Amino acid sequence: MTTGDIQGLAVLHYDTPHFDMVRPGQFVLCAVSGARIDLDDLKYWSAEFQEAYRGPEEATASFLRHRGAAFR
């Protein structure tokens, strides 16, 4: 099963400070934890990496994964 097969999964284009709906749905998946995030609760995402996050901890973990802990 691919993420495209998950009923209710939205596809978004993340921008700053908003996102655009590419394919309608009720939720997205956190890029770090895989947790379901209802669109009404989505507050953390990266326009640069085109990812959604459950919270600030996941957003930070993703940033460090992409950029490395030595990023300054």
Order of alpha helices (4+ residues) and beta strands (2+ residues): beta-beta-beta-beta-beta-beta-alpha
